[in-house]
Amino acid sequence: MNVGFIGLGRMGAGMAANLLKAGHQVTVYNRTPGKTDVLVAQGAKAAAQVSDACRGEAVITMLSNDDAVESVAFGKDGIVNSLPAGGIHVSSSTISVALSDKLTQAHAKAGQRFVSAPVFGRPAAAAAGQLNIVVGGERAAVKAAMPLFEAMVKRLECSNDDFIHTTEERHHRSSEEIWRRMEANGDIYLDKYAGWYSVRDEAYYAEDETHLNEQKVRVSSKTGTPVEWVEEESYFFKLSAYQDKLLELFARPNYVLPKERLNEVASFVRGGLQAIPKGQYEGAMSLGLNYWKMNALIVLPQAIQKVIPGIVNSFIGLFMDTTLVLIIGLQELLGQAQASAHDPHWLGTEHTALAFVSIVYFIFCFAMSRYSQFLERKLAKGYKR
């Protein structure tokens, strides 16, 4: 396809490069002209202004926010006034619903089409062709732009027997049925997602992945882009309900590949998966608890409760497998009992020694198990009235 690409930031540059590798004719535009040089060297054409990037079948915008998209979409030399009739404007930025509606109406009035296709991932994923893309728009427009999206999927070396568009009726029916079944099983719950979010990177960062710069502005330590604290409601899948089933699957030969990752994945699952009951954050905030008290008194106890079974299993395994049981001061208890069978002074009593070892293991394991149940009841704050 003959496509224009506007916005060559850390994300856009990688996306445009992958379109070139897929064989598309790409005309690039960026407010800072120097950013087009690398892509021109790879075969792209440089546009002197926005309108020059809108001469083909489609134009993709990858910009930071609503204001940036509006500035290139409207105006005398903007996309709406420059794109040919039937042309497609693909917005890969995360923009508001209001702006998406405005663009849809403006392009329709001009005889053009608009497709919203926000991407998810970091700049490294964009460069590697490993972004996730969510596409929405008129079915015919989405189908016409599909070669652009499929080119990025092919960069992952994926193959498929059937390509299902998200606009198809069969996809709608399947998605609705999956949601209904998960809801009926109690696998979905409403909660809040919070974290440091970078609009430019379109990514969340942990606290230790950010820092305050010289201007006292919190930025991503990796990309240097500003971040802001964002809290939003979202639906979560109760992964903890499937912990045992996942571990059973992991035990199958070659289920997790490469094999060296098996222990890492299994340890993550054994450590407990997220399942904090609905309404806990709201309840804590209604009591006037600050961030630290909310986590210390409400969230952390429940999180510990969820991982206690996994922790106890690890302790029991460690106790049973260790070659030096310091608790009772013997070097490999079972080995000592077996060695007694060959000692002339203990002939005929080996069964007594093995019975004693069994009792010792049972007492310790039973005690740890009972104590873990006590902790689970004590920390069950999410279920107390």
C-alpha positions, 0 to 999 in steps of 0.5 A: 500500500501507498501509506503516509506516516505522521509522528516519528517518536520512539514508537512511530519510528519503529512502526514506520520501519516495519511497514517499509520492511513489509514492502509498503511505500511509506511517506514520513512526516515529523515536526522535527525534520531530522527524524525522517533521515534514518527512514529515508535511508531505508527507502521512505520518502520525506514529506515537507508538510502534513499534506504531502504525507496524505497523497496515498491510500492511507495515512497513519498518525502516531502522536502523543495526545488529542491536541497533537492529533487535532493539529495535524488532522484539521486545518488548511493543510491537514489530513481531512483537507488533503486525504483523497476521497476513500482514503483511510486515516488510521490513528494509532495514538491513544485518544479520547472517545470524543476526538474519535467521534469527531474524526469519524464525522469529519472524514465521513463528511469529506468522503474519507474513512477513519479507523482507530487502531491504538497500539500497546507496547513499549518502543522496543516492541515497536522496533521489533514488530511485536506491538499489540493492536486493537482495531475499531471502525467501519468494517469495510475501512478496517478490511481495507487497512488490514494489510498494514496490520497483518504486515506487523503480525507477520513480523512475529513470524506467525501463521494462521489458517483463518484470520478473524477480524474483530469487526466480524459477527462471529468474533462478537458472538464468541467474545460475548459468550466467553464473557458470560461464562467467565462472569457466571463462574465468578472469574471476573471482578471489578477493581482499580488499577493504579500506577505511574503512566507515561502518555508518550510511551503508553505504558505503566511503570513501577515506582522503582522504574521512575525518578524525579529529574532536576526539574522535580518532575517524575519521569521514566528512568528508562525513556525519560518521559514524564509520568503521572499517577493514574487510577482507573477502574477495570475488570480483572480475571481471578487467576488464583482460582486456576493455580492448581490447574495451571501447575498440573498443565506445567507438569506435562512434558514440553508444555512450557518451552523453553524448558529452562523457563519452566521453574521460573513460570511455575514459581511465579504461579506457586507464589500466588496470583492476584485475587484481592476481593472486590471493593477493598480499595474503596472500603479502605479509602472510605475509612480515611486510610492513606496509601501506606495504611491501606496497603499495610492493613488491608492489601498486604494481609490479603496478599499474604493470605493468598500465598500462604499455601504456596509458601508452606508447600515450599517450606515442607519441601525444603524440610523434607529435602534438606541434607542438614536438618538443623532443627533437630540437630541430626545430619539427614535424619532418614539417612541416619535411620537407614544407617542404623540397620547396619549397626550391630547394636541396632539389629532388628530395630530398623523398623522402629527407627523408620517409624520414629522418622515418620513421626518426626516428619509428620509432626513438623509438617502437620504443625506447619500446615495447621499454623498456615491455616491459622494464619489464613483465618487470621488474615482473612480481612477481606471476608470479615464483617 
